[in-house]
Amino acid sequence: MPADPSPRGSGETPLRRAADPPRRGEPSPPARTVEVRRSTRRRRTVSAYREGDRTIVLIPARMSQAEEQRWVAVMLDKLAAQESKRMLGDDELTERAERLSGQYLDGRARPVTVRWVTNQNTRWGSCTPAEGSIRLSHRLQGMPEYVIDYVLLHELAHLLVPGHGPEFWRLLEPYPRTERARGYLEGVVAADRLPHLPAARRR
């Protein structure tokens, strides 16, 4: 997301945090210290940017510790997605869907088509079991791969179980990042609902 570093001396209180955690199965990136800066001038907006070997997260001064932890996780994921952004084509989506089906659904979910669409602004994905078609919102492009995989697996599960009952959620239990992916998407939705206030002038 766009960097929004506020000038020093603007009521910010820097708080250092542990280094960015490495993701399971991924090579360890260069260690970065996470520094949280609380600003009395910020009311609702949250932003983050890289500064050398540090990750700076800017939050409102009144934010609780629990909210801080949640937003730090969301912003780290957003920065990681931004830095590793890569456009997946429809063919690659199909290959990923086949791999996920084999890995988590015993290969039982077999979509006929898997593709990106630009007309889904209120849903991350959709599935039409009768046609065997899966469509993902273009808004997912550039998000972490584990988030895209979760949405794909969610729609694959709908090829087997149409609704969202206990049987459906049992199909998603083997995927280790379900809760993290859902939390990421909830954070994106929450951020989109925040009012867009004028950004501080960049240094």
C-alpha positions as CSV (number, residue, x, y, z in Angstrom):
1,M,0.0,0.0,0.0
2,P,1.2,3.6,-0.5
3,A,3.7,4.7,2.1
4,D,2.3,7.4,4.4
5,P,5.3,8.3,6.7
6,S,4.4,11.3,8.9
7,P,7.2,13.9,9.7
8,R,9.0,13.3,12.9
9,G,8.0,15.4,15.8
10,S,4.3,15.2,14.9
11,G,3.1,13.6,18.1
12,E,4.3,10.0,17.3
13,T,5.5,7.6,19.9
14,P,7.8,4.9,18.5
15,L,7.5,1.4,19.9
16,R,9.9,-1.3,18.7
17,R,8.6,-4.7,18.1
18,A,10.1,-8.1,17.2
19,A,11.4,-8.7,13.7
20,D,8.9,-9.7,10.9
21,P,8.2,-13.4,11.4
22,P,9.3,-15.8,8.6
23,R,6.4,-17.8,7.0
24,R,6.3,-21.5,7.2
25,G,7.9,-23.2,4.2
26,E,9.4,-19.9,2.9
27,P,13.1,-18.9,2.9
28,S,13.9,-16.5,5.8
29,P,14.0,-12.9,4.5
30,P,16.5,-10.4,5.9
31,A,15.5,-9.6,9.5
32,R,13.5,-6.5,9.9
33,T,12.5,-4.8,13.2
34,V,8.9,-3.7,13.4
35,E,8.5,-0.3,14.9
36,V,5.0,0.9,15.9
37,R,4.5,4.6,16.0
38,R,1.4,5.9,17.8
39,S,0.3,9.4,16.7
40,T,-2.1,11.7,18.4
41,R,-2.9,13.3,15.0
42,R,-4.2,10.0,13.7
43,R,-7.8,9.2,14.4
44,R,-8.6,6.1,12.3
45,T,-6.0,5.6,9.6
46,V,-3.3,2.9,9.7
47,S,-0.4,2.7,7.3
48,A,3.0,1.1,7.0
49,Y,6.2,1.4,5.0
50,R,9.8,0.0,4.9
51,E,12.7,2.1,6.1
52,G,16.0,0.2,5.6
53,D,15.9,-2.9,7.8
54,R,12.8,-1.6,9.7
55,T,9.1,-1.8,9.1
56,I,7.3,1.3,10.4
57,V,3.6,0.9,11.3
58,L,1.7,4.1,12.0
59,I,-1.4,3.8,14.2
60,P,-3.7,6.1,16.2
61,A,-2.5,6.8,19.7
62,R,-5.8,5.6,21.3
63,M,-5.7,2.2,19.7
64,S,-5.7,-0.8,22.1
65,Q,-2.9,-3.3,22.3
66,A,-5.2,-6.0,20.8
67,E,-6.1,-3.7,17.9
68,E,-2.4,-2.8,17.5
69,Q,-1.4,-6.5,17.2
70,R,-4.1,-7.2,14.7
71,W,-3.3,-4.2,12.5
72,V,0.4,-4.9,12.6
73,A,-0.2,-8.4,11.3
74,V,-2.5,-7.0,8.6
75,M,0.0,-4.3,7.5
76,L,2.9,-6.8,7.4
77,D,0.9,-9.1,5.2
78,K,-0.1,-6.1,2.9
79,L,3.6,-5.0,2.5
80,A,4.7,-8.6,1.8
81,A,2.0,-9.0,-0.8
82,Q,3.0,-5.7,-2.4
83,E,6.7,-6.6,-2.5
84,S,6.0,-10.1,-4.0
85,K,3.2,-9.0,-6.3
86,R,2.8,-11.2,-9.3
87,M,-0.1,-11.6,-11.7
88,L,-1.4,-15.1,-11.9
89,G,-3.1,-16.0,-15.2
90,D,-6.2,-18.2,-15.5
91,D,-4.0,-21.2,-16.4
92,E,-2.0,-20.8,-13.3
93,L,-5.2,-20.5,-11.2
94,T,-6.4,-23.7,-12.7
95,E,-3.1,-25.5,-11.9
96,R,-3.3,-24.1,-8.3
97,A,-6.9,-25.3,-8.0
98,E,-5.9,-28.8,-9.1
99,R,-3.0,-28.9,-6.7
100,L,-5.2,-27.7,-3.8
101,S,-7.9,-30.2,-4.6
102,G,-5.4,-33.0,-4.6
103,Q,-3.7,-31.9,-1.4
104,Y,-6.7,-31.1,0.8
105,L,-9.8,-32.6,-0.9
106,D,-8.4,-35.9,-2.2
107,G,-8.8,-34.6,-5.7
108,R,-12.6,-34.9,-5.5
109,A,-13.2,-31.2,-6.5
110,R,-12.7,-30.9,-10.2
111,P,-13.5,-27.5,-11.6
112,V,-14.2,-27.1,-15.3
113,T,-13.0,-23.5,-15.4
114,V,-11.2,-21.3,-13.0
115,R,-10.7,-17.6,-13.9
116,W,-10.4,-14.0,-12.7
117,V,-13.4,-11.7,-13.1
118,T,-13.7,-7.9,-12.6
119,N,-17.4,-7.8,-11.8
120,Q,-17.2,-9.2,-8.2
121,N,-16.8,-6.3,-5.8
122,T,-18.7,-7.6,-2.9
123,R,-17.4,-11.2,-2.9
124,W,-13.9,-12.6,-3.1
125,G,-15.0,-15.6,-5.1
126,S,-17.9,-17.5,-6.4
127,C,-18.7,-21.1,-7.6
128,T,-21.4,-22.5,-9.8
129,P,-21.4,-26.3,-9.0
130,A,-23.8,-27.2,-11.9
131,E,-21.2,-25.7,-14.4
132,G,-18.1,-26.6,-12.4
133,S,-17.0,-23.0,-12.7
134,I,-15.0,-20.9,-10.1
135,R,-14.5,-17.2,-10.4
136,L,-12.1,-15.1,-8.3
137,S,-12.4,-11.3,-7.8
138,H,-9.5,-9.4,-9.4
139,R,-9.2,-7.6,-6.0
140,L,-7.3,-10.7,-4.8
141,Q,-4.5,-10.1,-7.3
142,G,-1.4,-9.1,-5.4
143,M,-2.5,-10.5,-2.1
144,P,-0.4,-13.1,-0.3
145,E,-0.6,-16.5,-2.0
146,Y,-1.9,-18.2,1.1
147,V,-4.9,-15.9,0.9
148,I,-5.6,-16.7,-2.8
149,D,-5.2,-20.4,-2.0
150,Y,-7.7,-20.1,0.8
151,V,-10.3,-18.5,-1.4
152,L,-9.6,-21.1,-4.2
153,L,-10.0,-23.9,-1.7
154,H,-13.2,-22.3,-0.3
155,E,-14.7,-22.3,-3.7
156,L,-13.4,-25.8,-4.5
157,A,-15.2,-27.1,-1.4
158,H,-18.4,-25.6,-2.7
159,L,-18.2,-28.0,-5.7
160,L,-18.7,-30.7,-3.1
161,V,-20.9,-29.0,-0.5
162,P,-23.1,-26.0,-1.7
163,G,-23.8,-24.4,1.7
164,H,-21.8,-23.3,4.7
165,G,-22.8,-25.9,7.2
166,P,-20.5,-28.0,9.4
167,E,-19.7,-30.4,6.6
168,F,-18.4,-27.6,4.5
169,W,-16.1,-26.2,7.2
170,R,-14.8,-29.6,7.9
171,L,-13.5,-29.7,4.4
172,L,-11.4,-26.6,5.1
173,E,-10.0,-27.8,8.4
174,P,-6.9,-29.4,6.9
175,Y,-5.8,-26.1,5.4
176,P,-3.4,-24.7,8.0
177,R,-3.9,-21.0,7.2
178,T,-7.7,-20.7,7.1
179,E,-8.0,-18.5,10.1
180,R,-5.0,-16.3,9.1
181,A,-6.4,-15.9,5.6
182,R,-9.9,-15.0,6.9
183,G,-8.3,-12.5,9.3
184,Y,-6.4,-10.9,6.5
185,L,-9.5,-10.5,4.3
186,E,-11.5,-9.1,7.3
187,G,-8.7,-6.6,7.8
188,V,-8.8,-5.6,4.2
189,V,-12.6,-5.0,4.4
190,A,-12.2,-3.1,7.6
191,A,-9.5,-0.9,6.1
192,D,-11.6,-0.2,3.0
193,R,-14.4,1.1,5.3
194,L,-12.2,3.7,7.0
195,P,-12.7,7.2,5.8
196,H,-10.0,8.4,3.5
197,L,-8.4,11.3,5.3
198,P,-5.7,13.6,3.8
199,A,-2.3,11.8,4.0
200,A,0.6,13.6,5.7
201,R,3.1,15.0,3.3
202,R,5.9,12.6,2.5
203,R,9.4,13.4,3.6
